[in-house]
Amino acid sequence: MNSARNFRNYYEEYLEVCRSISPKSELLALRKLEKEEYPFNGFNLPSGICLIDYSNRHYSYMCDYSQQIVGHSRDKYITGGVDFHNGYWHPEDWTVFEGNVFHDIREFWSSIPPQEIPKYRVSFNYRFIRGDNTVSQFLQHSTYMEPYAGNPILNLSVFSDIGDFKTDNNIVLTISRLVSGQGYVKVFSKSYLPQTKSVLSARESEVLRLSLEGLSSKMIADKLFISIQTVKNHKANMMEKTSAKNIAELINLSLKNKWV
């Protein structure tokens, strides 16, 4: 009880001191800050902001101070696009994201009217290899916009380094809806364990998971926007890798080894 009272006293004392100080007017212009018109003079924001255009896989916008978080220059992002950033994900986390997390995101999109997609915020964490080769945990909040045939084209993302707080390697996906008067309300959440032993590629794992759900090769091809022959090739490659005699045996091996 005393510690709580003391804490409040310290905080009130701090507020009292602040009342006698006027901040620099430039720092109150947050919109000006975000547009990068104000010289930071060493001041760094804790989060980066970017706008990704998936129609050309490029970054349409990335604030200068983002490079302080990712450890890579803004120019490399603008030049290399989405593929540059994805190349610095931790390989284990990229496998889980590409084969599992994004599958669940797309499934959620398919369950709501396309025009509703921009009303949701998609949040997830992942390990990222910074420019100095250190690995940290990133938290990314994404709002997907401009849906076309159920697939949004733009991604407005805010990301930050949470390596000092996130100590395990599980990926957590949360989807929240913007509700008037309440802010963002969580509607979906799931945790994913890292996959370190899978001999299957991310695409092979996706084909196998859809097979496990009972989809035919044609249905899988339609869902993944690939040809039926490509689906059959993935299945053949998986059976060759695992020495499985048929799809049923392949599925049993995958479930036993937690590859899907």
N, C-alpha and C positions, 0 to 999 in steps of 0.2 A: 504494500500500500504506500509506504514511504517513498519507495523507488519510483512509483508512478507519479507521485506528487512532485518529486524532485525533477523528474524528466519534464513534466509540464512547466515547471518553473524555469528550467533552462531554455525551453522552447519559447516561452513567453518573453523571457529576457532577450532572446535573439530577435524576436519580432519587434520588441521595443527599440532595440538598436537600429533595426532596419527602417523604422518609421522616420528616423532623423536623417536618412540618406536618400538621395535621389539618384536612381540609376541613369546611366548614359542613355540619352533619348534614342540613339541609333539602335540599341539593343531591344527597344520596345517595338521596333518596326519589324516584326517577325516575317511579314510578307516580303519585305525588302531583303531580309536575311536569306530567306528561302530562295529568292531569285538571284542570290549571289552578287548583289550590287554593293554590298557593304564589305569593306576589307576586314577580314577576321582578326588580323594581327595575332595569330596563334590560337584563336578561339576555335574549338572543334565541337560540333554537335554530336550527341551520342548515337545518332541513327543516320543512316544514309537513305536517300530517296532516289528512285529511278522509275522510268516509264519504258516498258518493253513492248515493242511492236513485233508480234509473232508472224505477221505477214511477210516480213523480210528478215526475221530473227535478229533484229538490231535493237540497240538501246536508243530510243528517241530522245531521252533525257537522262542525265545522271549528274547529280550535284557534285561539285568539286570536293567537298569534304567527305564524300563516300570513300575516296581512296585512303583516307586515314583509318577506315575500318577494315576494308578488304585487303589493304596492303599492296594493291596493284593500281597503276595509274588509271585515271579516267580515260585517257586516250586509248589505252589498250582495250577498254570495254567498248568504247565507241567504234573502234576499228574491228575488234574480234567478235563483238556481238554476244549472243546467248551462248554460243559454243565455247567462247573463251571462259565465261564464268563457270559453266557446267564442267569444264575440264579441271577445275580446282576444287570441286567437291571431293570429300573423302570417298574413295572407290566403294567402300562398303555401304555408305549412306546413299550414294547415287544409285546403286543397285536396288536398294529398298525403295527409294523414292520413285524411280522410273518404273519398277515392276509392281509396286504395291500401293504406295501413297497416292501417286497421281491416278492410279486406277480408281481409287476410292473417291478422289475429287471429281473425276469425270462421271462416275456413277451418281454422285450427288447432283451434279449439273443435269444429268438426264432425268432426274426425279422432280425437277422444278421447271416452270415455264422459263424459256431462255431469257426473256426480258427481265426476269427476277434476279439473274446471276449477279449484276452489279450491286445488289443490295446486301450481298454476303461478303464477309471477310474470311479469307483462308489463311490460317497461321500454322507454321511448322518450323521445326528446328533441324539443323544438320551440321555436321562437321565440315569445316572449310579450311583449305590450305592457303594461308596468307602469302604475301610476296616474299617474306623472309623464311618461308618453309615451315613456320610454326603452324600447328593445327589448333583451331579454336571452334567453339560452338556458336553458330549464328541463329538468330530468331528472325524469321521473315513473315511479315503481314502483307498479304496480297489482296487487292481488289481487282477482279477481272471484269473487263468492260468490252463494249462493242461486240456482243455475241452474234455469230453468223452460223446458222444451221446448228445451234446448240454449242458452238465452240467460240469462246470469247477471243478476240484478236489482241486486245491490249491488256497489260498487266501493270498496275500502279503498285509498286512495292516500297515498303519501309523495312529496313533491316538493321539489326544491331548485333554486337558481339556480346554473348552472354556466357563466355567461357569461364568467368569467375563464379558463376552461379550454377551452371549445368555441369554435373560431374559424371553422369552416366551417359551411355551412348544410344539410348533409346530415342527414336524419333516419335514425336507427339504431333498429331494433326488435330487441329480444332477448326471448326467452321462455325461462324457466328453471323447472325442476321441483325441488320440495323433496324431497331424498333423505335418508333417515335416516342420520345419521353423516357426511354429506358437505355438508349445506347445500343451497344452490340450485345446480343443475347446468344449464348452458346446453344447450338442445335445439333452438333455432331462432334464427337471426340474419339480418337483411337490412338493406341500406342503400338509401335512396331519395334521388334527386336532386330539388332543388326544381323545380317546374314553373311557369315564368313566362310561357310563350307560349301556353298552352292557351286556346282560345276556348270550350272546353266547360265546363259546370258540373261539380261533383263527381258529381252523380247521373248526368248524361249520360255522363261518363267511365266510371262503374261499369257502366252499361248497355252501353256500347261494348266494354268489356273482356270482359264476359260473352258478348257476341256473338262476339268474337274467339275465345273458348274453345269456341265451337260450340253455345251454348245457344240454343234457340228463344225467341221472344217469351213464350210461355207459361211456359217454364222460368225465364226471367229474372223474370217477374212473380211466380212462386211463391217464388223465392229472395229477392227484395227485398220481398215482402209488399205488392205494388202490383198494380193491374189491368193486364190485357193492353193496354187502350187507352192507359194511361199510358206503358207501354213504347213503344208505337207513336208516341205523341206525342213522346217523347224522341228517338226515331230521326228523325222528321220535322224536329224542331227542329235537330238536329245537321246534317242534310243541307242545311237552309236556311242555317245559319250558315257552313258550309264550301263551299257550292255543289257539293257532291258529288251525283252523279246516282243513286247507289245505295249500299247498305251496304258492298259490296266496295270501292268507291272511297273511302268514308268511312274504312274501316279502313286502307287504304293511306296516306291522308293523315295519319291519326293516328299510324301507326307512323313515317312519315317525319319528322314534326314532334315525335315523342316526347310526344304528348299522353296516351298510355296506357302 
